[in-house]
Amino acid sequence: MHLDSLVLPFAVVLLYFLFQLTSIFWIISLDGECLHVNWLHSFPRLSPFWGFVISISLLLLLGTFSGLQKVRRGKQKISELIFYSVFIAILSMWLVGMNHMWKTFEYEKGVIDKIDYYPQELLDRVYSGRDVSSSCKLEGE
């Protein structure tokens, strides 16, 4: 592997490390507030959540185009095809996780109901008859 092929994995590992540090920092410093208060409204221009979503999306596009470019040139090895396939799969799963995180923020804010947030099978099995309401302090409280 050449040095230029190590840039994408290093960037993903670094971004994931920063994501974990940011998550731990905001969770530790919550002080009873909901998570969306810090992740969505902490900076006026770009919140940490959207910064990570944009960064992950750009890395996904860069990895996809790099893989497609190698395939079109015909210079790919089987190990490179496996690498780019795994790379794309991991970042796609991370974006799906970020979508679930967004749904969690919407649930915390009260924008969506628990019926829209939880799958119906889970509601029937686990929460039968009990009210699952948010116990965190909302912005206006």
C-alpha positions in Angstrom: 0.0 0.0 0.0 1.2 3.5 -0.8 1.2 6.4 1.6 -1.6 8.1 -0.2 -3.9 5.1 0.3 -3.4 5.5 4.1 -4.8 9.0 4.2 -8.5 8.0 4.0 -8.3 5.4 6.8 -6.3 7.8 9.0 -8.8 10.5 8.4 -11.7 8.2 9.4 -10.0 7.0 12.5 -9.1 10.6 13.5 -12.7 11.7 12.8 -14.1 8.8 14.8 -11.7 9.6 17.7 -12.8 13.3 17.7 -16.5 12.2 17.5 -16.0 10.0 20.6 -14.2 12.7 22.5 -16.9 15.2 21.6 -19.6 12.8 22.7 -18.0 12.0 26.0 -17.3 15.7 26.7 -20.9 16.7 26.0 -22.4 13.8 28.0 -20.2 14.5 31.0 -21.0 18.2 31.0 -24.8 17.8 30.5 -25.8 18.9 34.0 -29.3 17.5 33.5 -29.9 19.1 30.1 -31.0 17.1 27.0 -28.3 16.0 24.6 -29.7 18.0 21.7 -29.1 21.3 23.5 -25.3 20.9 23.2 -25.1 19.0 20.0 -27.4 21.1 17.9 -27.3 24.6 19.5 -23.8 25.0 21.0 -22.3 27.1 18.2 -24.1 29.7 16.1 -23.0 28.7 12.7 -22.1 25.0 12.7 -23.0 22.6 15.5 -20.9 19.6 16.3 -23.6 17.2 14.9 -23.8 18.9 11.5 -20.0 19.2 11.4 -19.6 15.5 11.8 -22.4 14.7 9.4 -20.8 16.9 6.7 -17.3 15.5 7.4 -18.5 11.9 7.2 -20.4 12.6 4.0 -17.4 14.2 2.4 -15.2 11.3 3.4 -17.8 8.9 2.0 -17.9 10.7 -1.3 -14.1 10.9 -1.5 -13.8 7.2 -0.8 -16.5 6.3 -3.3 -14.9 8.5 -6.1 -11.4 7.2 -5.3 -12.6 3.6 -5.5 -14.6 4.2 -8.7 -11.6 6.0 -10.3 -9.3 3.0 -9.6 -11.9 0.6 -11.1 -12.3 2.7 -14.2 -8.5 2.8 -14.7 -8.3 -0.9 -14.3 -5.4 -0.7 -11.9 -7.2 -2.1 -8.9 -6.1 -5.1 -6.9 -8.6 -7.3 -5.1 -7.3 -5.9 -1.8 -8.1 -2.4 -2.9 -11.6 -3.4 -3.9 -12.2 -5.0 -0.6 -10.8 -1.9 1.2 -13.0 0.5 -0.6 -16.1 -1.7 -0.2 -15.5 -2.0 3.6 -14.7 1.8 3.7 -18.0 2.7 2.1 -19.9 0.2 4.2 -18.5 1.5 7.5 -19.1 5.2 6.6 -22.6 4.4 5.4 -23.4 2.6 8.7 -22.0 5.6 10.6 -24.4 7.9 8.6 -27.3 5.6 9.5 -26.2 5.9 13.1 -26.2 9.7 12.8 -29.7 9.5 11.4 -30.8 7.6 14.5 -29.0 10.2 16.6 -31.0 12.9 14.8 -34.2 11.0 15.6 -33.2 10.9 19.2 -32.7 14.7 19.3 -36.2 15.1 17.7 -37.7 12.9 20.3 -35.9 14.8 23.1 -37.3 18.1 21.8 -40.8 16.6 21.6 -41.1 17.0 17.8 -41.8 13.3 17.3 -43.9 11.0 19.5 -42.6 7.8 21.0 -44.7 5.9 18.5 -42.7 7.5 15.7 -39.4 7.0 17.5 -39.6 3.4 18.8 -40.5 0.4 16.6 -44.0 -0.8 17.3 -42.8 -4.3 18.2 -40.5 -2.8 20.9 -43.4 -0.7 22.3 -45.6 -3.7 22.5 -43.0 -5.9 24.1 -41.2 -3.7 26.5 -43.3 -0.6 27.2 -46.7 -2.3 27.5 -48.9 0.1 29.5 -46.1 2.3 30.8 -45.5 5.9 29.8 -42.0 6.5 28.5 -41.5 10.3 28.8 -38.5 12.4 28.7 -36.9 13.0 32.1 -34.4 15.6 31.0 -34.7 19.4 31.5 -36.0 21.1 28.5 -34.7 24.4 27.3 -37.5 26.5 28.7 -37.5 25.0 32.2 
